[in-house]
Amino acid sequence: MTWQKSGPGTRRGYHHGNLREALITAALELISQKGAAGFTFADAARAAGVSPAAPYRHFRDRDALMADVARRGFEEFADALARAWDGGKPTPRAAFERVGRAYLEFASKEPAFFSAMFESGLPVADYPEVGEAGDRAFAVLREACEAHAATLPKERRPPSLMMALHIWSLSHGIAALFGRGDAARRSIPMSPEELLEAAVLIYLEGLGASPDQGR
C-alpha cells in the first residue's frame, strides 16, 4: 500500500485503487488492538485515514468488511495447511503432524486473521464466500485424516469426517487457548506444539495406531 500526504496538516490519503486494501489493513490493525468486535466502521475509516463515507465505496457495512478480512484469512490458512500437507509426503503420519503444527503457527503469526475468521460472529449464510474459503481449509485437514485413517486397523478406523472434526477440535482448542499470538494467549508449562502432539498421539493410539506408525 502506498500512502501520501495531501498537504500540511491533512490526514493521510491513499493512491487511487488502494482504498479496499487500506481498509483491510486498518481492520487488521484494529482487531489486533481491540479484538474482532471492538471497533466500528467509522473507526476503520479513521484508521485508514479516510472520511467515514469512503468505506461505502467498497463495503456495504462493517460486517462486509469483516467478511472480506475473514475470507482472506481462510485463504491464507488453507494455503498454509496445504503446504504443510504436501500431498502426504513422505508419509501420511509425518505430513499429518506438519498440518497440526501449521495450524498452531497460523494462530501464532496471524492472530488478527485468526480472530476475524473464528470470533467475528458473522452469519455464514450471509457471506457464502467466507464459508467456501473455510471449507477449502477444512478440506485439507479432511484429506490428511482420510490418508492417515487408511493406515489404521480396519476395525478401529473412524469415518474420515468424524476424525477430521475431532482433530480440528483438538487443534483449534489448543490454538485458541494456548497458541495464539495476542494477549488472549494463556500460559501453560509446555509448548502448544507439545500439547497438541500428545493429544493427537493419545487419540490415535485409541484408534489402534502404534506410537511410531507411519513416521
C-alpha positions in Angstrom: 0.0 0.0 0.0 1.3 3.5 -0.8 0.3 6.4 1.4 0.8 10.1 0.7 0.2 13.4 2.4 -2.2 15.6 0.6 -0.9 18.7 2.3 0.3 20.2 5.6 -1.9 19.3 8.5 -4.1 17.0 6.5 -4.8 13.3 7.2 -3.2 10.5 5.2 -4.5 9.9 1.7 -4.3 6.9 -0.5 -3.5 6.4 -4.1 -6.4 5.6 -6.4 -7.4 2.0 -6.2 -5.9 1.2 -2.8 -8.9 2.1 -0.6 -10.0 -1.5 -0.2 -6.6 -2.6 0.8 -6.2 0.3 3.2 -9.4 -0.7 4.9 -8.4 -4.3 5.2 -5.0 -3.2 6.7 -6.8 -0.9 9.1 -9.3 -3.6 10.2 -6.4 -6.0 10.9 -4.6 -3.4 13.0 -7.8 -2.6 14.9 -8.5 -6.3 15.5 -5.0 -6.6 16.9 -5.6 -3.7 19.3 -9.3 -4.2 20.2 -10.5 -7.6 19.1 -12.9 -8.6 16.3 -15.8 -6.8 17.9 -14.0 -3.8 19.4 -14.3 -1.2 16.6 -16.8 0.4 14.3 -16.9 1.0 10.6 -16.1 4.7 11.4 -13.0 3.5 13.4 -11.8 1.6 10.4 -12.2 4.6 8.1 -10.4 6.8 10.6 -7.5 4.3 10.9 -7.3 4.2 7.1 -7.1 8.0 7.0 -10.3 8.5 5.0 -13.7 10.0 5.6 -16.5 8.0 7.3 -18.3 7.8 4.0 -15.4 6.5 2.0 -15.6 2.8 3.0 -19.1 2.5 1.5 -17.4 2.6 -1.9 -16.3 -1.0 -1.3 -18.2 -2.4 1.6 -21.9 -2.3 2.5 -21.2 -2.1 6.2 -18.8 -3.3 8.9 -19.8 -6.9 8.6 -19.0 -6.9 4.9 -15.5 -5.5 5.7 -15.0 -8.2 8.4 -16.2 -10.9 5.9 -13.5 -9.8 3.4 -10.9 -10.0 6.2 -12.1 -13.4 7.3 -12.2 -14.7 3.7 -8.6 -13.6 3.1 -7.6 -15.2 6.4 -9.2 -18.5 5.5 -7.5 -18.4 2.0 -4.1 -17.9 3.6 -4.9 -20.6 6.2 -5.8 -23.1 3.5 -2.6 -22.4 1.7 -0.6 -22.8 4.8 -2.2 -26.2 5.6 -1.9 -27.4 2.0 1.8 -26.6 2.1 2.2 -28.4 5.3 0.3 -31.5 4.0 2.3 -31.5 0.7 0.4 -34.4 -0.7 1.1 -36.6 2.4 4.8 -36.8 1.8 6.9 -38.6 2.9 4.3 -40.5 4.9 0.7 -39.6 5.9 1.7 -39.6 9.6 4.6 -37.2 9.2 2.6 -34.9 7.0 -0.4 -35.1 9.3 1.8 -33.9 12.2 3.0 -31.0 10.0 -0.6 -29.9 9.4 -1.2 -29.7 13.1 1.9 -27.6 13.6 0.9 -25.3 10.7 -2.5 -24.8 12.4 -0.7 -23.6 15.6 1.7 -21.5 13.6 -1.0 -19.6 11.8 -2.8 -18.8 15.1 0.5 -17.5 16.5 1.7 -15.5 13.5 -1.7 -14.2 12.2 -3.8 -13.5 15.4 -5.8 -10.8 13.7 -6.8 -13.0 10.8 -7.5 -15.9 13.3 -9.8 -13.7 15.3 -11.6 -12.4 12.2 -12.1 -16.0 11.0 -13.4 -17.5 14.2 -14.5 -14.7 16.5 -16.3 -12.1 14.4 -19.7 -13.7 14.8 -20.5 -13.3 11.1 -23.6 -15.2 9.9 -22.1 -17.7 7.4 -25.3 -17.9 5.4 -25.0 -14.2 4.6 -21.4 -14.5 3.4 -21.0 -17.7 1.5 -17.6 -16.7 0.2 -16.3 -16.9 3.8 -17.9 -20.4 4.2 -16.4 -21.6 1.0 -12.9 -20.4 1.9 -13.3 -22.1 5.3 -14.4 -25.3 3.6 -11.2 -25.3 1.5 -9.1 -25.1 4.6 -11.1 -27.9 6.3 -10.8 -30.0 3.1 -7.0 -30.1 3.6 -7.5 -31.4 7.1 -10.0 -33.9 6.0 -7.7 -35.2 3.2 -5.0 -35.6 5.8 -7.3 -37.6 8.1 -8.5 -39.8 5.2 -5.0 -40.7 4.3 -4.0 -41.4 7.9 -7.1 -43.3 8.7 -6.3 -45.7 5.8 -3.2 -46.7 7.8 -5.3 -47.7 10.9 -6.7 -51.2 11.7 -9.9 -51.5 9.7 -12.0 -52.5 12.7 -10.9 -49.3 14.5 -11.0 -46.9 11.5 -13.4 -44.0 12.1 -15.2 -42.2 9.3 -12.9 -39.6 7.9 -15.3 -36.7 8.5 -15.6 -37.7 12.2 -11.9 -38.0 12.5 -11.3 -34.6 10.8 -13.8 -33.0 13.2 -12.1 -34.5 16.2 -8.7 -33.4 15.1 -10.0 -29.9 14.1 -11.5 -29.5 17.6 -8.2 -30.6 19.2 -6.1 -28.3 17.1 -8.4 -25.3 17.3 -8.9 -25.6 21.0 -5.2 -25.6 21.7 -4.5 -22.9 19.1 -7.3 -20.6 20.5 -6.3 -21.1 24.2 -2.6 -21.5 24.2 -1.1 -20.9 20.7 -2.5 -17.5 19.6 -0.1 -14.6 19.1 -2.0 -12.0 21.1 -2.8 -11.1 24.7 -5.6 -13.7 24.9 -3.0 -16.5 24.9 -2.9 -18.5 28.2 0.3 -19.7 29.7 1.0 -23.4 30.1 4.1 -25.3 31.3 4.8 -26.8 27.8 4.6 -25.6 24.3 1.3 -25.7 22.3 3.1 -28.0 19.9 4.0 -30.4 22.6 0.4 -30.3 23.9 -1.1 -31.0 20.5 1.4 -33.7 19.7 0.5 -35.5 23.0 -3.3 -35.1 22.5 -3.2 -36.4 18.9 -0.9 -39.3 20.0 -3.5 -40.3 22.7 -6.3 -40.0 20.1 -4.5 -42.1 17.5 -3.4 -44.8 20.0 -7.1 -45.1 21.0 -7.8 -45.9 17.3 -5.1 -48.6 17.3 -2.2 -46.7 15.8 1.2 -47.5 17.2 3.3 -44.6 18.5 5.8 -44.8 15.6 3.4 -45.9 12.9 4.0 -44.2 9.6 6.7 -41.9 10.8 
